[in-house]
Amino acid sequence: MCGIVGLLLANESDNVNQMLFDGLTVLQHRGQDAAGIVTSERGRLHLRKDNGLVKDVFRTHHMIELRGNVGLGHVRYPTAGSSSCAEAQPLYTNYPYGICLAHNGNLTNTEELGKHVQGSLQRHVNTDSDSEILLNIFAEHMTHQAHKNGESGKDPDMINTVFAAIEGVMSRCEGGYAGVYLINGVGLVGFRDPHGIRPLVFGSRDSSLGSNKKDHVFSSESVAIDTLGFNLIRDVKAGEAIFIDMKSGECHTRMCHKNPMSAPCIFEYVYFARPDSIMDGVSVYESRLTMGSKLADKIKKKFPKHDIDVVIPIPDTSRTSALQAAYTLGRPFREGFIKNRYIARTFIMPGQETRKKSVRLKLNTIKSEFADDSVVRGTTAREIVQMARDAGALKVYFTSAAPPIRYPNIYGIDIPTREELVAYNRDEEEIAKQIGSDWIIYQDLEDLEDSISSNSAPGHQLTKFDTSCFSGTYVTGQTIGDGYFTRLHELRNDTAQSSRRGEETPGKKRKHEADTPATPSHNGCESMSNDKRASEDDGHEGCEALNNQANEAVA
């Protein structure tokens, strides 16, 4: 899961840097691992990216250098590859035109595509990121189509070239993905996979040149469009691409897959998206209210003589559902946990020990008081139950607005391998015992789906979702137990992730340990800047200069 923003302003004298910064800030909940911005200033690209939060990655001198009226922004949390700064986005390749990519999601046939890109196409791939594969596949199709359409000696038909290239991407790339390509001197292209698993919305506003010219924006969530003062037009459809021409300012749309079938990720509505966002025509806030009502109805049916005294949310995502659940149950809603807003989401944090240590840093109890949105590994739930008991609660009932998570997610959400899931091979009674609660109750999948579809916009009813982490059914055809999931386990389990981060296993030394000190590497990012002026505040160099780079996605 990542957050992306793409902006094109009609006035070449305007700059997108501050708007990209603001857009990424309101999408920070979608990833706290790394952030990046690339801008285009009359054909010259400027890039700044690094590990860290948006407010830490971009300093004043970086913002000054990020000039231009077109740009992309990205916040990341890693699900494929590693946490290396080299894999921070946007990514870039200089041929053809100079293309940059901001991508959200995960490709499920990366291994096959990697062999094709490096073998048949002989394009260099510099990282383990599937995003770099997605960039190179598009670049190769752009090259092929440009040559094909320009054989007559005339300039290529850029509109058809772009859409044909996206068609090529969708015919080869499997999985859940949404993204925006910046084609230098050409325009922006927003696209969404044939199942519409990962979200992408589109908006516009009158430009500073007047109402006859429009500024355009793409974003993972509508909240960024609202914040930037744009009008939300609609979601990019499953299998669709939208091309904004930099020269004419015109917007072109085309369906780029023969058989699109919308099945957005249901976990976005439960957990990831901000409540003030609208996704595929559904208010996230309204859907969570309905989740709370349905969950309360199930509690009353299963425990008609329950002795619940108070309903307390686990901040922040579950607050909306818990509020409505309390109302339906006729019990008071109270804030029993206070969240430290400067701690990253424990679900996103790498490593079991890191997650355990962070729970009590993240939450503290109000001792005089005592519903979560989901229970993944059980780490947070176990700590929360114990904290409630420590605060004086005689009984702790744990409820989840989502069904039990029993299967890994393969479309860009770091839901781990099955063995690390608290619900794996356990029923509700066993799960309650595992986390230490008196009982636990989960939302039914049918009720969860209805909570969202019942809030669909008129004429745009959502009937199908990606529910793979709950049901084990994958809309792209994978089957639990096949070779893909074996490889996934090898990459995603906590031991493997700790090894990639260089963390020590007790009794073992790191492989790279040596008697001589390692050469400094600028926190994992090699500097490509031609501007060697030192930063006045952190000693880092300026934005990366992209114009002299080789034909590859650069770190």
N, C-alpha and C positions, 0 to 999 in steps of 0.2 A: 504494500500500500504506500502510495506517494501522493503528493499534491503538485499540480501543475497549473501554470498560468501562461497564456500567450496573448500578447498585445500588439496591435497595429494601429498607429495613429495616422490620420490622413495628412496632417501638417508635418512636413519633414523637419520643421524647426522645433517641434515639441519633443520632449524626452519621456521615455517610458520607465526610467530607472526607479523613481519613487513609487510609481503605481505597482510595479512588479514587486518591490519590497513590501508594500502594504498588502498586496494580494497574498504573498507567501506568508506573511505574518498571521493572517486570519486562517490560513490553511496549515499552520504549524502543527495542529493536532494530527495531521496525516503523516508526519514523519519528523523526528528530531535528530536524526543521525547526520544529515548533511544538507547543505543548501547551495544553490547556484543560480546565477543570472547570466544570460548572454544577450547583448544588444547589437543592432546593426545601425551604423551611422554612415549613410551614403556609401554603402558598400564595404565599409570597414567593420569587422566584428570585434567586440570587446567581451571578454569572459572573466568572471570571478566565481570560484566555487571552492568549497572546503568542508571538512567535517565540522559540525556544530549547528547551533540554532541560528535562525535568520539574523537576529540582533547581534550575534557575535561574529558571523562570517563577513558581514558588510559594514565596513567603517566609512567614515566620510570620504576619505581619499579614494576608496573603491567606487563609491557612488558617483563621484565627480567624473571618473574615467568611464563609467558605463553610460555613454552617450548614445543617442539614437532614438528614432521614432518607432522601431520595431524590436521586439525582444521576447525571450522566454524566461520563465522562472520555474524552479523545481525544489521541492523539499523531499527528502528520502528517508525511508527506513528500509533496511536491506532484507530481501527475501531470497534473492539469488545472488551468487557471487559472494562478495565479502563487504566489510565496512571500510575498505580502503578509500582514501580520498580520490584515488584514480577513477573510482566508479561513481563519484558524485556527478550529477548532471547539472546542466545540459551537456551532452556529448556532441562531438564535431567531426566531420570529415570534409576535406577541402575539395573533393571532386565527386560529382560535378557541381559547379556553382558555389560551393560552400554551404553545407547543410548541417543544421543543428537539430537535436532532438531532446524533448522532455517527455518522458514515458512513465506511465503508471500501469503496473500489472506484472504479469509473468507469462513467458512463453513456455509451453510444455514440450516442444520439440527442439529445444535449444541445441542439444547434442548433434542431431541430424543437420540442423541449419548451420552450425559452426563448421562442420566438415564441408558443407557445400560452399560457404563463404570463403574459407581458407584454401580449399582444394580446387574446386571448379572455377570459382571467381578470382582466386588468387588475391584476395583482399586481406590485409593485415588486421587481426583482431588482437587488441592490446590488453584486454581484461577478461574476467570471467562473467561479465555482465551480459544478460540477454538483451539489454537495451542497446548495446553496441552491435549485436547481431541485427536487431530491428533497424538500426540506422544504416548499416551496410547493405542490407537487402533492398531498402528503399533507394539508396544511392545508385545501386547497380541497375535497378529498373528504370530510374530516371535517365541514366546514361544510355541504356538500350533504347528507350522510347524517344529520347531527344535525337539520337542518330537516325532512328527509323522515320520519325516525322519530319526530319530536316534533310532527307535524301534528295529532295527536289532542288536543293540549294537555297531555299528560303529559310527564315527563322522557324524554329520548331513551334508547333501549335502547343503553347505552354499549358493551356487548360486541359486538353486531352492528354498531354504528356504526364501531368501531375496525377490525374485520375487513373490513367492506365498503370502508373507506378504503384498507386495505392491498391489497385486491383491485384497486382502482382504480389504485393506484401500480404494481402489477405488470403490469397490462394496458397501461400507457402507457410505462413506463420499460424500456429495453433496456440490456443490458450485464451487468457483474458487480458486485454490490453486496450488502453486509450492513450492518445498522445497528440503532440503538436510538433510538426516539422517547421523549422524556419529555413526557407530556401533563399539564400542571400541575393538580393536584388530582384526577387521574384514574388515572394509572399509567404503567408502562413497557411498550413494545412492541418486542420484538426480532424482526427479520425477515431473510430471506435470499432472494436472487434465485432464479428458477425453475430455474437450473442449479446452484445452490449453489457458484458459482465462488469467492467470497470466504468465509472461514471465520467461524463464530459458534457458540459453545458456551454452555450454560446450566447453572447450578448452584444449590444451595440449602443451608440449614443451619437448625438450630433457633435461634429468635430469643431475645433476652434476656427475653422475656415467657413463655418456656416452650416445650415441645416441640409444643404445639398451634398455635403460630404459626411461620411460616417467614420467613426472610430470603432474598432471591433476587438472583442476579447473572447478567449476560451478559458475555461477553468474547470477544475475537478468538481467544485461545488458552487452553487449559486450564491453562497454567502460572500465570496470574493467579488462577484459581479455587483452585488448590492453595495459592498463597501467602497468599490471604486467609482460608484456613481453611474454605472451602465444599466441599461434595461435588459432584463433577461428575455431572450427571444424564445429559446427552447433547448431541449437536450439534443445533442448529436445522436442520431438514431443508430441502432445496431447495424453494422456493416456500411455505414455512411461516411463520406468525407466531405468537408467544407473547405473550400479554397478561397482565400482572400488575396486578390491580386494587388500587389504593392503599387503598380503603375496606374491602374485605373480606379483602384479602391472598390471594385465590384466584388460581390460575393457569389460564388458558384457552388452548387451542391450536386452530389451524385451518389447513388447507391452503388457501392463497389464490390458487392458480393451477391451471387446469384440467389442464395437461399438464406437470408438473414432470419434469425429467430431470437427475439428479445427475451433475455433471461438475466436480468440484473442481479448482482450479488445481494442476497438478503441480509448479510451481515453488516452492510453499509447502514441500513436502517436501524439495526439493533445497537450498533456500537460505534462505528467509525465516524459517520457524518455528524456535523454539528446540527443541533435541533432546529436551528433557523434556516437550514438549507432545504431546497426543493429538488428532489431527484426523480427523474422520469415522471414528472407531473405530480409527485406525491410529497406532501409536507412531512418531513421527518418528525417534526413535533407532534402532528396529529396522529401519525402512525404509532408513535410511542405511547401516546395517551390510550389508544385503543389496545395496545399490548397490555397496559396496566389493567384495564377493565377486564379483559379476557383472562388474565392471570388470576385476578381476584375472584372471578366467577368459578375458576377451577378449584381454588382454595376452598371456597364455600361448599362446593359439591363434594370434594374429597374429605374435608374436615368441617362438617356442619356445626360441630360444637367446639370449634377452635378457641383457644384462650389467648389470642393475639391481643396485646395491649396497645402496641404502637407500631407503626410502619416507618422504618428508617432506610433511606437510600444509601448506596455506596457511591459517593460522588465520583465523577459528575454525570456520566452518561445515563445512569439509571434513575436520576431524579424525576424526570417527566413521568416515566412508567410508575414509579413508586407513589407519586402524588395521586395519580388516578386510581391506583390500586387501593390506597388508603380511603379515598372517597367512596369507592364501590363497597369496600368492606365495612364502612362506617366506623373506622378507627382513626385516631389522630395521626397526622403526618409530622414527624419530628426530624430535625437534623442531629444525628448522634455522632457522626464522623465529620471532622473538618479536614479538608484536603490541603496539603502543601502544594501550591500551584507551581512551584519551582522544581518539582520532581517529575521526570518523564513518566509516561504511562508504563506501568509495570508489565503489562501484556506485551509491549513492544521491546522491552529490555532484553538484551541477550544474556543467556546464562541463568541457570536455576538459582545459584547462590546470589547473584546480583538482584534477581527479582525478590528473593526472600528478604534480603537486607533492606530493600527499598520500600517494602510495604509499610513498615512502621515509620519510616521517614515521610512517606506519602500521606498517611492518615493518622489522626489522633482522635480519641474519643472525648465526648462531652460526658462527664461522669454521671450527671443526673439523668441522662436519657439512654435509653436503649430500648432490601430488594436489589438485588444486583441485576445488571443487564445480561450477563453471561458468565459461565464458569468454565475456564479453559483448562489450565493445568491444575487448578485447585490451590496453588501457592497463596494467592491473595485471599481466597475464601477461608483457608485454614487459619491464617493470621488474623483475619477480621473476626472470625468466630471467637478466637481466644481473646482478642482485645475487648469484645463485647462482654465476655464473661468476666474479664479482669475489671471491667467498669461496673459490674454488679448485676448484669442480666442473669436471671434465674433460668430462663430458657431462651434458646436462639433458634429460630426457624429461618432457613435460608431459601429464598425464592429467586428464580431466574426468569427474566422476560423472554428468554430464548430456550429452545430445546437443548438437551445434552449434546455437547460437541464430542463426537466419537471418531471423526475422520479428519485427516489433514486437508488444508486448503491448498490448491495448486495454482491459484489465479492471482497471486500477489499479496496474500495475507499470511503472515508467519504463524499459522496454526501448526503446531509441531507434529511429529510423527505420532502414530496412535498410542504407542507405549507410554508416551509422556502426558497423555490426556487423562484427566481424573475420571472421566466417564467411560474410559476404555474397559470393556469387559466387566463393568459394574452396573448394578441396578441402583435405583434411588436410595434404597436403604443402605447399601454398601458405600455409596458416595457420601451420604450424610455421616456415616461412621468415619470415613476417611478425612473429612474436613472438620469433624467434631461438633456438628450441629445436631439438634434434636430430630429434625427432619428437613428434607429438602424437596421442593416441588418445582418442576420445570414447565415452561409453556409448551403446549402441543404445537407441532409443526404446522398443522392445518390452521390453527388459530393465529399463528404468527403470519402465515401467508395472507390470511384474510384481514389481519390488522393493517396490512399495507395495501392490498388490492382494493379494500373497501374505501380507502381514501384517495383512490386514483382520480385524476381529472376527468370530467365528463367526456366521453368519446375516446378516451385513451386508457382503457382498463388494462391493468397489468394482470396477466393470468399465469405467467410462468416466471420462476426465479431460479437462480443458482443456489441450491440448498445443500451443496455437497458436504460441507463440514457437519451437517446434521443428519443427512440421509445417506451419504456415501454414493450418491448418484452424480456423476460428472457430465455436464452438458456437452463437453468436447469428446466424450467417449472413453475416457480412461476407466479402468476397472481395478478396484482394490486388489492388491496382490500381484499385479503385473510388474515388469521390470522397471517401469518408471518410478513406482513407489519404493522399490528397493533402493534405487539411486537417490531418491528424495530423502529417505531415512539416513543414508550415509552422509548427506550434505547438511541436514537440518538438526540432527540430534544435538543435544547440548554439548556432548564431548567433542564432536566434530567442530562445532562453532567455537568452542573455547580454544581448540587447537589452531584454528585459522586466526584467532585474535592473538595467538602467541602466549596464552595463559599456561602456566606450568601445571602439570599433573604431579601430585605428591610423589617424591622420590625420583622424578625425572627432570632432566635439564632440557631447556629449549634447544631445538635443533640448531638454531642460528647462534647459540652462545659461542663466544670465542674470547681469546685473551686480549685481542686488540679491539678498540672501540669501533663501533659502526660509524660510517660516514653519515653526517646529517642529511636528511632528505626532505626538509620542509614539511614535516608532519605527513609524509607519504605523498605529497604532491611535488612533482618536479616543476620548477619555475620555467615558464616559456616566455616571460616578459622581456621586452626590449627596453623597458623603462626600469632602470636600476635604482630609482629613488627610494630611499628607505621610508617606511611608514613612520609618521610622527608619534604613533601610539603603540604599535605592536611589533615593529621591526620586520614585518612581512613585506614582500614586494608587491607591486601593483597588479592590476588586472592582466590576465594572460593575453598575449598578442597572438591572434589565430592566423594571420594572413600568410605566415611563412611555413605552416605545418605540412607534413607529409600526408599522403592519402590514407588516413586512418582516423579512428575516433580517438582523440588524444586525452591523456590524463591531465 
